[in-house]
């Protein structure tokens, strides 16, 4: 394996190999095992290529060199966008991802490439989470980030977005794995998040620059989400959801699988609850349930890093503001729930003798302290 970053010409050959029509990753890996390098693959005759187990049509596509024009175009697009191209044999390619059955031949990366070498945990879930699911994703992602782990997710709406945003709020590290080109904003509502991750985290994809977000791409990219990570945390999702697919991929890859239990009456809890019930996932209530399952060497490294950067305090409970909380604020905090939003009018009815201005003021104080969040329609929930 090369110890230095590949040259532009070497990278071009990798890109050309990935873009050969009809040649899948498993076939390419078979050719590379025998011939050692993309350059050797393209120098081989059609008969030699067929002898290595690929079809005559695939052999002709390789030998024709027809993919080099597309590869050169991709190289130029990546350069213009400021994205790096990281082939499988590049020393910057993440070691854990290289170990899976069908690793991407080439990664397109925009942002901080050093995050590819960090310890990471995937946090994934439904695109339509409940308030409880959002709270769980934000709390666990933030706490795991504070523990020194890089948070990997897919930047989809819902749980993925919540995990990325919570990590960034803690000045943590996050990687977003795309089902399209890294230069394609998807979903469009995540413009600010896209820009923030490109600046302080990492956007990653195996799909070429400019590739649209086709629905079939997302199950394919999920193997990268799990393959990059030491483990995968599942937060809400139906039985056959994308997060369930990621959990299955993680198991096949030998990764740890964790699940946050949910309300048994909610269809969004079916996926994680079933994983726990069948023994496929470990139940997670707090961040330490994840870190305790990591290899001893990883835990030692995380402790060392934390000591160097000042070990974070107990993230299981929010810090109380320095000023003493008012009695009304304490009563509100005891009344509000994590998973059931309460409307302002119903809260007013519950607090007899309290004016609307007093209640709104107390809620504002709690919001500023990070203990309460306001949802659309003047609904409020307690931050877990």
N, C-alpha and C positions, 0 to 999 in steps of 0.2 A: 504493500500500500504506500503511495507517495507520501512523503513527509512535508512537502511544500505545496503551496497553492498551485493548481493547474494553470498552464499557460492558456491564453485565448484560443490558440489552435487546438489544444487538447480538449478544452471546453466545447469548442465548436463540434468536434467529432462526437462527444457525448450527446450534445443536442441533436445532431443529425441521426444518431442511433435511436434516440428516443422517438424521433419523428418519422421513422421508416413506416410507411403505411402497412397496416395489418400485422405488425410485429409487436407482440405483447411483452410485458416485463419479464415473465417467466422464460420466454424464448430467448430474450436478450441475455438474461443471466446465464442461460445454458451456453450461449455462444461465448460469453466472456469467460466462463469457467474454463473453456477449452482454449481460447485464443488470447486471453489475458487482457486485451485492450481494445477499445473501439477502432483504433487505427488498424489493428490486425484483422478485425472483423471486416472492415471495408476493403482490405487488400485481398481477402480470401476469394477464391473462385466460387461460382454457383454450385459446382459439384461438391466442393469441400464444405460449403455451408449446408447443403442438403444432407451430407454425410453426418452432420452434427445434429440432425433431427428436426430441421425446419422444412416447411413445404417448398416446392419449386417456386411458387409465386412469391413467397417471402424472400427466398434466396435472390430472385431477380430484382426485387425492390431494393434489397441491400446493395447488391453489386452495381446497380444503375447509378447510385449516388444521388438519386432524385431528391432526397431529403435535405441536401446541403443548402439549397437556396432558402428553404424555410428556416433552417437552423441559423443561417447568417442573419436573416431578418429578425429572428428572436433575440439574437445576441445584441443587435443594434437597438432594439426596443428596450431591452433590459438596461443597457447603458444609458439611454436617454432618460429612463425613469429613475435612475439611481439604484436599481436593483442588482443584487449579486446573483450569479448562477453558481450553484454548488452541486457538482456531479457526485455520483456515488463513491468514487475513489478519491475525492478531495478530502484532505485532512479536517476540513471544517464541517464535513457531513456528520450529523449526530450519530454517535456510536450505537445508541439504543435502537434507532430507526433502521440502521444498517442490518441489524440482527433479524428483522422480521422476514417472513416467507417471501413477500413481494415488495421490497423497498422501492420507492420511486428512484428512477435512474438519475433524475435531475431535480433539484429544488430551486425555485425562484424565491429570493428572500429580499425583503425591503425593511430596513431598520437595523437593529443591533444584532449583528451576526453572532456575537459572543454568547447570546442566550441559547444557542444550539448546544452549548456544552454544559449547561446548568442542569441541576436536578429539577425535574418538573412533575406536576400533577395536573391531570385533565379534570376540569369541572364542566359537565355537560348536562343538558336536560331539554325539556320541552320548549317550543316557541310560544306556548300559551300558558305560562305558569300562573299559579294562584299567588296571592300576596305572601303566603307562607313559603312557596317555592322561591320567590324573589328574595325574601329575607334569608332563607337558608343559603342560597347561592352567594349572596353578598357577604354574609358573616363568614362562611367557610373559606371563600376565596380570599377575603381580607386577612383572616387569621393564618391561613397557610402561606400567604405571601409574606406576612410579618415573620413567619417561622423560617423564611429564607428560600422557599420553593417558588419556582416559576409556574404561573398558572397558564395552562394551555386550554383553549376552547376554539369554537368555530365562528365566532362573531355573528351568529344568527340572532334574530330577535329572541327575547325571553331570557332564559337562564344563562345562555352564553354571554349575551350582552351584559347582564347583571354581574357576572363573574369578572369579565374584563374591566368594567367600570370600577368595581369595588377594589380590585387590585391596583388600578392606577391611583385611586384616592389615597391608598396607603403608600404610594410611591414604590409599589412593588413591580416585579417583572412579569410581563405577559406576552404570550405568543398566540396570534390568531391564524388558524389554518383555513385557507380559502377553498371553496369549490369552484373557483374561477381564477382568472389571472390576478396577480397581486396588484395590478394597476386598475382593476375593475372594482368600483365601489358597490358592495352588496352586503346587506340591504341598503337602499339609498338613504334611509333614515339614520344610518350610523356614520354620517359624514364626519362629525367631530371625533367620534371614537376611532374611526379609521386614521384620521390625522394624528391623534394622540398616540396611537400604537405605532404608527410609522415613525414618530419622533422619539418615543421613549421605550418602545417594545419592539416586536418583530412581526411582520406580515409574511406568511409563508404559503407556498402552493407548489404542487407538481404540474399544474396546468399552465400552458403557455401564456405569455403576455397577451392581453386582450381577449382571452378565452371567456365566453359568456358563462353565466351561472346556470347551466342546465341542471334540471332536477336530478338526473342520474349521476352527476358529479359528486353529490354530497355523501352518499354512502361510500364512495371510493375514497374521499378525503378523510373519512372517519378513521381509517386504519392508520393514517398519519397522526391524528390526534392521540390515539392510544399508543401508537408505536414510539412516539417521542417521550412518553411519560412513564414514570415508575408505577403509576396507578391511575385509575379513573374513578371519579366520584359522580354518581348518577343522582340527579335531583329532579324528580317528577318526570313523567312520560308514560305514554300508553304502552301496552304489552309489546306491540310491534313498532315502536317509534324509532327514530334515529338514535336516541340515546341507548335503546335496547340493543340496536345493531352495534354501537360502539362498545357496549359491555361485552357482547359476544366476541368481537374482535380482540378486545383486551384479554379475555380468557384464553383465546387461541394463541395469543402472543406471549402468554405467561405473565401478564401484568396483574397487579392487585386490583380488585374491583370492590368499590365501596358504594353504599346506597344510603340515602337519607330517607327514613320511613315517613310515610304520610298518612293522611286521613283515609281510613278504609272505605269511606263513602264517596271518595273522589276518584274519578277515572284517571286523573293525572297521577295518582299514587300507585296505580296498578303495576307499572313496570318495576319501580324500585322495591315495592313491597314483595312482589313475586320473586325478585332476585334474592332478597333476604330470606324469604320462606324456603326457597329451594337450596339454600346454601351457596349460591353463586356469588354472593356479595356480603361483605362485612357491614354491619349496621354502624352508621355514623351519627353521633350526636354533637360532637365537637371536633375541632381540628386535631387534637391529640389522638383521636381514634384512627386517624390516617397516619400520622407520623410514627406512631408506635408500631405500625406494621412494616415500616420501611427497613431495608437492610441495616445492620448495625453500623457498617462503615458510613452509610449515608447519614444516619442519625448523628454520628460523631462529627462529621463534616458540618452539618447544620448547626450543631451546638457551638463548634469552633467559630463559625461565621457569625453566629449571634453574639458570642462573647466579644468578638472583635468590633462589632457594630453596636454594642450595648444591647443585651438581651431584652426583648420586649416583655412587658408585663403580662399578666394573665388576661388573655383576650376573650375569655369566656363570659366576662361581664363588663358592661360599659362603665367607663369612669364617670363618677358623679362630678359635676362642675364644682369648682372651688367654692363659689358662693353657696351658702345653704339653700336648698331647694324650698320653695314655698310649700305650705301644707296642701294647697290646691294642686300644685304640680305633682306632689307625691300621690295624692288621691287619683289624679288622672292617670299617672303611670301604672297604678295598681289596677285601674279599670280597663285600660286599653289592652288589646290582645295582638299577638304577632300575626295570626292567620285570619282574623276576622275584622275587616275594616269597619269602623263605626262612624256614622254620619254626625256632623256637628250638631244638628237639631236633636238627635237622640241623646247625645251627650249632655246637652243643655237640660233636657228633661230629667236626666239622671242626677244632676247636681242642683237640687232645689236651693233657692236663695243665692245662686251665683249668677251674676249678670253675664250677658254674652261677651262683653268687652273683657271681663275678668277671665273668662274661660279661654277666649282667643289669645289673650296675653300669656296665659299659662302654657297653652299649646305651642305658641311661638317660642317661649323659653325652652321647652322640651325639644323642639325642632333644632334650635341653635345648639343645644347640648348634644345633638346626634342621637337622642333617645326615642324620638317620634318622627314619623314621616307622614306628610300629607299626600293623599292620592287624589286623582280627579274627582270632582263632585263634592269637595269638602269632606272627604272621608279620611280617617286617621288610623294608623296602625302603630304599634310599638315596634321599635327596631330590636331585632333579636340580638 
